[in-house]
Amino acid sequence: MESRTVRKPLRPLSRTRALALAALPLLAACVEQEERIEVAADGSVEVTVRADGHVEDLADGWPVPLDGPWRAADADTRRWVDGVGVAGPGRRERARTLFGAGEQVELAVTARFPSVDALPTTYAPAGEPYADAYLTRSASLAVERRGGRAVYVFERTLHGRRHVGERLYDDVVDELPEGLLDDPAAATDAQLADVASRFTARAAEYAEGFLRDALAAQYVDGPAMLPLATFEQIVADGTARAGRALDAGALTDLLRRACDAERPGEEGAASEGGGGTAEAFEALERSWRDALRGALADGLANAHVPSEVLHGVLARLEWSFTAYDHTDDLGDERLRVVVRLPGRVVAGNWQRLEDGAAVWEVEGQALRGADRVLRVVAVAE
């Protein structure tokens, strides 16, 4: 994981996520986003951002910016801003109430900026404490006069995401017995117990990684107060504490409930059982994360570190949770970027031209571990 400053006040998570359970008919977080950038001859920029997805997905991850200079471009977006809000807790619930659970909605906003340099790097609102945990962007524009012509070189960079790993359940799917996901209702207790064991083992690896990343921040960006022996003890205690939040027997029972919901011939069982199981997995993840928070806070308090260091390390843990969630969500999202420059497009790495504008379509998964630089050159005579 990347390093981030620890000098931030402790804030609660703005959202929680259910563990992805591949055997269940759960909704996937899939958002189609389009960003249209039009550069004028004077260097000013008009930007329109659209996002299309289920209301639950639009309420998470800031796929469209809604505060500051951005203006709602249609009635649904104005309704969203007025009824759901641009920030703060409870947005998902308000969105469901206003538009209906699982409904497909498109949001669209527009804004003008004096220059490319003024474009925002994130679409998260100003009050979001972990804004840089979400997808970040940057842009540059060079304009030169050559041979009586204006040459424009524009670059838009979608910054890569540090990919920690898939959701805990997804991370063990490839190791499951052949055919288990094809016919989950036929799974034996032994098979489910094996899945639960693999799940808890992988969860321990994830727990250790989150704890080490958070604690290392006080060495990298803080006063480096923890003796190494104390560092390792907090990691060990926290990993064990998180493991106790994932009781293998209870997890096996939960998996059995998920499989029972898939039994054929029981109309409505899948949706009803699946929904209940999804809530149970969400509660399980909350318990697991709360165990990490509690272990980290207790370990630092017992080490008698100053409160600003303790809160900074805990803030780093929350940043990591947020970045992990958002990176996972981006995996099946699609981003379309359209750039129009003065003059005629002559070169670049665009995928195609549409009415003289350069167009790229980027799968969110392509941003795991790598930047994507979009480049276009245009000449105006």
C-alpha positions as CSV (number, residue, x, y, z in Angstrom):
1,M,0.0,0.0,0.0
2,E,1.1,3.6,-0.6
3,S,2.2,5.8,2.2
4,R,0.0,8.6,3.4
5,T,0.4,11.2,6.1
6,V,-0.8,10.2,9.5
7,R,-1.5,13.7,10.7
8,K,-5.2,13.6,10.2
9,P,-8.0,13.5,12.7
10,L,-9.7,10.2,13.2
11,R,-12.9,10.0,11.3
12,P,-15.5,7.2,11.0
13,L,-15.9,5.3,7.7
14,S,-18.4,7.0,5.5
15,R,-19.7,3.6,4.3
16,T,-19.5,-0.1,4.8
17,R,-19.3,-2.8,2.2
18,A,-20.6,-6.3,2.1
19,L,-18.1,-9.0,1.3
20,A,-18.5,-10.1,-2.3
21,L,-20.0,-13.6,-2.3
22,A,-19.5,-15.1,-5.8
23,A,-22.1,-17.8,-5.2
24,L,-24.9,-15.4,-4.5
25,P,-27.0,-13.3,-6.9
26,L,-25.8,-10.0,-5.3
27,L,-25.7,-6.7,-7.3
28,A,-22.3,-5.9,-8.6
29,A,-21.0,-2.4,-8.3
30,C,-20.9,-1.3,-12.0
31,V,-20.9,2.3,-13.0
32,E,-20.5,3.7,-16.5
33,Q,-18.8,7.1,-16.3
34,E,-18.2,9.6,-19.1
35,E,-15.9,12.7,-18.8
36,R,-16.1,15.2,-21.6
37,I,-13.4,17.9,-21.7
38,E,-13.6,20.7,-24.2
39,V,-10.6,23.1,-24.4
40,A,-11.3,26.6,-25.9
41,A,-8.8,28.6,-27.9
42,D,-8.1,30.8,-24.8
43,G,-7.2,27.8,-22.7
44,S,-10.4,27.7,-20.6
45,V,-12.1,24.3,-20.2
46,E,-15.7,23.1,-20.1
47,V,-16.1,19.7,-18.4
48,T,-19.2,17.5,-18.3
49,V,-19.3,14.4,-16.2
50,R,-22.0,11.7,-16.4
51,A,-22.4,8.5,-14.4
52,D,-24.9,5.8,-15.0
53,G,-25.5,3.0,-12.4
54,H,-27.7,1.7,-9.6
55,V,-28.5,4.3,-6.9
56,E,-26.5,2.4,-4.3
57,D,-23.3,2.5,-6.5
58,L,-23.8,6.2,-7.3
59,A,-24.0,7.0,-3.6
60,D,-20.5,5.5,-3.1
61,G,-17.1,6.3,-4.5
62,W,-18.0,9.8,-5.9
63,P,-18.4,8.9,-9.6
64,V,-19.6,12.5,-10.3
65,P,-18.6,15.7,-8.5
66,L,-21.5,17.5,-6.9
67,D,-20.1,20.4,-4.9
68,G,-18.0,23.5,-5.6
69,P,-18.3,24.8,-9.2
70,W,-20.2,21.8,-10.5
71,R,-23.8,22.4,-11.7
72,A,-26.5,19.8,-12.1
73,A,-27.1,19.3,-15.9
74,D,-30.5,17.6,-15.7
75,A,-33.6,17.1,-13.5
76,D,-32.5,13.8,-11.9
77,T,-29.2,15.3,-10.8
78,R,-31.0,18.3,-9.3
79,R,-33.3,16.0,-7.5
80,W,-30.3,14.0,-6.2
81,V,-28.5,17.1,-4.9
82,D,-31.6,18.3,-3.2
83,G,-32.8,15.0,-1.8
84,V,-29.7,12.9,-1.3
85,G,-27.1,15.6,-0.8
86,V,-23.5,15.9,-1.9
87,A,-21.7,14.5,1.2
88,G,-22.2,13.0,4.6
89,P,-23.5,9.7,6.0
90,G,-26.8,8.1,5.0
91,R,-26.6,9.0,1.3
92,R,-27.2,5.4,0.2
93,E,-30.4,5.2,2.3
94,R,-31.7,8.5,1.1
95,A,-31.0,7.6,-2.5
96,R,-32.9,4.3,-2.1
97,T,-35.8,6.2,-0.6
98,L,-35.9,8.9,-3.3
99,F,-35.3,6.7,-6.4
100,G,-36.0,3.2,-5.3
101,A,-33.6,0.4,-4.3
102,G,-31.6,-1.0,-7.2
103,E,-33.0,1.6,-9.7
104,Q,-30.8,2.7,-12.5
105,V,-30.1,6.4,-12.5
106,E,-27.9,8.8,-14.5
107,L,-26.3,11.8,-12.9
108,A,-24.8,14.6,-15.0
109,V,-22.9,17.8,-14.0
110,T,-21.0,20.5,-15.8
111,A,-18.4,23.2,-14.8
112,R,-16.1,25.7,-16.5
113,F,-12.5,26.2,-15.4
114,P,-10.1,29.0,-16.4
115,S,-7.4,26.6,-17.4
116,V,-6.5,22.9,-17.6
117,D,-4.3,23.4,-14.5
118,A,-7.5,24.3,-12.5
119,L,-9.2,20.9,-13.1
120,P,-9.8,19.1,-9.8
121,T,-7.7,16.0,-9.1
122,T,-10.6,14.2,-7.3
123,Y,-14.4,14.1,-7.6
124,A,-14.8,13.6,-3.8
125,P,-16.3,16.6,-2.0
126,A,-14.2,19.1,-0.1
127,G,-15.3,17.7,3.2
128,E,-14.3,14.1,2.5
129,P,-11.4,13.2,4.9
130,Y,-10.0,10.5,2.7
131,A,-10.5,12.2,-0.7
132,D,-7.2,10.9,-2.1
133,A,-8.2,7.3,-1.3
134,Y,-10.6,7.6,-4.3
135,L,-9.6,7.7,-8.0
136,T,-7.4,10.7,-8.7
137,R,-6.8,12.4,-12.1
138,S,-4.4,15.1,-13.4
139,A,-4.1,17.0,-16.6
140,S,-1.7,19.2,-18.6
141,L,-1.9,21.3,-21.7
142,A,1.0,22.7,-23.7
143,V,0.3,25.3,-26.4
144,E,3.0,26.5,-28.7
145,R,3.0,28.7,-31.8
146,R,5.0,27.1,-34.6
147,G,5.1,28.1,-38.2
148,G,2.0,30.3,-37.8
149,R,0.0,27.5,-36.3
150,A,-1.1,26.7,-32.7
151,V,0.0,23.2,-31.5
152,Y,-2.0,21.8,-28.6
153,V,-0.7,18.8,-26.6
154,F,-3.1,17.6,-24.0
155,E,-2.6,14.8,-21.4
156,R,-5.1,13.3,-19.0
157,T,-3.7,10.9,-16.4
158,L,-5.9,8.4,-14.6
159,H,-3.7,7.5,-11.7
160,G,-3.2,3.9,-10.9
161,R,-4.6,2.2,-7.8
162,R,-2.4,0.1,-5.5
163,H,-4.2,-3.3,-5.8
164,V,-4.1,-5.0,-2.4
165,G,-6.3,-7.9,-3.4
166,E,-9.8,-9.0,-4.2
167,R,-12.6,-9.2,-1.6
168,L,-11.9,-11.8,0.9
169,Y,-14.4,-14.3,-0.5
170,D,-13.4,-13.6,-4.1
171,D,-9.8,-14.2,-3.2
172,V,-10.4,-17.8,-2.4
173,V,-12.9,-18.6,-5.2
174,D,-10.2,-20.0,-7.5
175,E,-9.2,-22.5,-4.9
176,L,-12.7,-23.9,-4.3
177,P,-13.6,-27.5,-5.2
178,E,-14.5,-27.9,-8.8
179,G,-18.3,-27.5,-9.4
180,L,-19.0,-26.0,-6.0
181,L,-20.1,-22.6,-7.4
182,D,-21.9,-24.3,-10.3
183,D,-24.2,-26.1,-7.8
184,P,-23.8,-24.5,-4.4
185,A,-26.9,-26.2,-3.0
186,A,-25.1,-29.5,-3.4
187,A,-22.1,-28.4,-1.3
188,T,-21.2,-30.8,1.6
189,D,-20.5,-29.6,5.1
190,A,-16.9,-30.6,4.6
191,Q,-16.6,-28.5,1.5
192,L,-18.1,-25.5,3.3
193,A,-15.9,-26.0,6.3
194,D,-12.9,-26.0,3.9
195,V,-14.1,-22.7,2.4
196,A,-14.5,-21.2,5.8
197,S,-11.0,-22.3,6.8
198,R,-9.5,-20.8,3.6
199,F,-11.5,-17.6,4.2
200,T,-10.2,-17.2,7.8
201,A,-6.6,-17.9,6.7
202,R,-6.8,-15.3,4.0
203,A,-8.5,-12.8,6.3
204,A,-5.5,-13.2,8.7
205,E,-3.2,-12.2,5.8
206,Y,-5.3,-9.2,5.0
207,A,-5.5,-8.2,8.7
208,E,-1.8,-8.3,9.0
209,G,-1.3,-6.2,5.9
210,F,-3.7,-3.5,7.0
211,L,-2.2,-3.3,10.5
212,R,1.4,-3.1,9.2
213,D,0.5,-0.4,6.7
214,A,-1.2,1.7,9.4
215,L,1.5,1.3,12.0
216,A,4.3,1.9,9.5
217,A,2.9,5.4,8.8
218,Q,4.2,6.6,12.2
219,Y,7.7,5.6,11.0
220,V,7.4,7.1,7.5
221,D,5.4,10.3,8.2
222,G,5.5,10.5,12.0
223,P,7.9,10.5,14.9
224,A,8.8,6.8,14.7
225,M,8.0,6.3,18.4
226,L,7.2,2.6,18.5
227,P,10.0,0.1,19.4
228,L,10.1,-2.6,16.8
229,A,9.1,-5.2,19.4
230,T,6.0,-3.2,20.2
231,F,5.2,-2.8,16.5
232,E,5.3,-6.6,16.0
233,Q,3.3,-7.3,19.2
234,I,0.5,-5.0,18.1
235,V,0.4,-6.6,14.7
236,A,0.3,-10.1,16.2
237,D,-2.4,-9.2,18.8
238,G,-4.5,-7.4,16.1
239,T,-4.3,-10.3,13.7
240,A,-5.4,-12.7,16.4
241,R,-8.3,-10.4,17.5
242,A,-9.6,-10.0,14.0
243,G,-9.4,-13.8,13.5
244,R,-11.7,-14.3,16.5
245,A,-14.2,-12.1,14.8
246,L,-14.4,-14.7,12.0
247,D,-15.5,-17.8,13.9
248,A,-15.1,-20.7,11.5
249,G,-18.2,-22.5,12.7
250,A,-20.4,-19.4,12.3
251,L,-18.9,-18.8,8.9
252,T,-19.7,-22.4,7.8
253,D,-23.3,-21.9,8.9
254,L,-23.5,-18.7,7.0
255,L,-22.2,-20.4,3.9
256,R,-24.7,-23.1,4.3
257,R,-27.5,-20.5,4.4
258,A,-26.2,-19.0,1.2
259,C,-26.2,-22.4,-0.5
260,D,-29.7,-23.2,0.8
261,A,-30.9,-20.0,-0.8
262,E,-29.8,-21.4,-4.2
263,R,-31.9,-24.6,-4.0
264,P,-34.0,-25.1,-7.1
265,G,-37.7,-25.3,-6.9
266,E,-38.1,-22.8,-4.1
267,E,-39.4,-19.7,-5.8
268,G,-38.3,-16.5,-4.0
269,A,-35.8,-18.4,-1.8
270,A,-32.8,-17.1,-3.6
271,S,-33.6,-13.5,-3.4
272,E,-34.9,-13.7,0.2
273,G,-32.1,-15.9,1.5
274,G,-29.4,-14.1,-0.6
275,G,-30.5,-10.7,0.8
276,G,-30.3,-12.0,4.3
277,T,-27.0,-13.6,3.7
278,A,-25.6,-10.4,2.2
279,E,-26.6,-8.5,5.4
280,A,-24.9,-11.2,7.5
281,F,-21.7,-11.0,5.5
282,E,-21.8,-7.2,5.8
283,A,-22.1,-7.6,9.6
284,L,-19.3,-10.0,9.6
285,E,-17.0,-7.6,7.7
286,R,-18.0,-4.8,10.2
287,S,-17.0,-7.0,13.1
288,W,-13.7,-7.9,11.4
289,R,-12.8,-4.3,10.7
290,D,-14.0,-3.2,14.2
291,A,-11.6,-5.8,15.7
292,L,-8.7,-4.3,13.7
293,R,-9.6,-0.8,14.9
294,G,-10.0,-1.8,18.5
295,A,-6.7,-3.8,18.5
296,L,-4.8,-1.0,16.9
297,A,-6.2,1.6,19.3
298,D,-5.6,-0.6,22.4
299,G,-2.1,-1.4,21.3
300,L,-1.1,2.2,20.7
301,A,-2.8,3.3,24.0
302,N,-0.8,0.7,25.9
303,A,2.4,1.9,24.2
304,H,1.6,5.4,25.6
305,V,2.0,7.2,22.3
306,P,0.7,10.8,22.0
307,S,-2.9,11.1,21.0
308,E,-2.0,12.8,17.7
309,V,0.1,9.8,16.7
310,L,-2.6,7.3,17.8
311,H,-5.3,9.2,15.8
312,G,-3.0,9.5,12.8
313,V,-2.3,5.8,12.7
314,L,-6.0,5.0,13.0
315,A,-6.7,7.5,10.3
316,R,-4.3,5.7,8.1
317,L,-6.2,2.5,8.7
318,E,-9.5,4.1,7.6
319,W,-7.7,5.5,4.6
320,S,-6.6,2.0,3.7
321,F,-10.1,0.6,4.1
322,T,-11.5,3.3,1.9
323,A,-8.9,2.9,-0.8
324,Y,-9.3,-0.9,-0.7
325,D,-13.1,-0.6,-1.1
326,H,-12.9,1.9,-3.9
327,T,-10.2,0.0,-5.8
328,D,-12.3,-3.2,-5.6
329,D,-15.4,-1.3,-6.9
330,L,-13.4,0.1,-9.8
331,G,-12.7,-3.4,-11.1
332,D,-15.9,-3.7,-13.1
333,E,-16.5,0.0,-13.8
334,R,-15.9,1.6,-17.2
335,L,-14.6,5.1,-17.8
336,R,-15.1,6.9,-21.1
337,V,-13.1,10.1,-21.7
338,V,-13.8,12.5,-24.6
339,V,-11.4,15.4,-25.3
340,R,-12.0,18.1,-27.9
341,L,-9.2,20.6,-28.7
342,P,-9.2,23.6,-31.0
343,G,-8.1,22.8,-34.5
344,R,-7.7,19.3,-35.9
345,V,-6.5,16.2,-34.0
346,V,-3.4,14.8,-35.7
347,A,-1.9,12.3,-33.2
348,G,-2.3,10.7,-29.8
349,N,-3.1,7.4,-28.2
350,W,-6.9,7.7,-28.5
351,Q,-8.9,4.7,-29.5
352,R,-11.0,6.5,-32.1
353,L,-12.2,9.9,-33.2
354,E,-15.9,11.0,-32.9
355,D,-16.8,14.1,-34.7
356,G,-13.3,15.4,-34.3
357,A,-13.0,14.6,-30.6
358,A,-10.5,12.0,-29.2
359,V,-12.2,9.1,-27.3
360,W,-10.8,6.6,-24.9
361,E,-12.7,3.8,-23.1
362,V,-10.9,2.5,-20.0
363,E,-11.8,-0.5,-17.9
364,G,-11.4,0.2,-14.2
365,Q,-9.4,-3.0,-13.8
366,A,-6.7,-1.5,-16.0
367,L,-6.0,1.1,-13.3
368,R,-4.9,-1.6,-10.8
369,G,-1.2,-1.0,-10.3
370,A,-0.7,1.4,-13.3
371,D,-1.4,4.9,-14.5
372,R,-3.3,5.4,-17.7
373,V,-2.0,8.4,-19.7
374,L,-4.4,9.7,-22.4
375,R,-2.6,11.9,-24.9
376,V,-3.9,13.9,-27.9
377,V,-2.2,16.4,-30.2
378,A,-4.2,19.0,-32.3
379,V,-3.1,21.7,-34.6
380,A,-5.1,24.9,-35.4
381,E,-4.2,27.0,-38.5
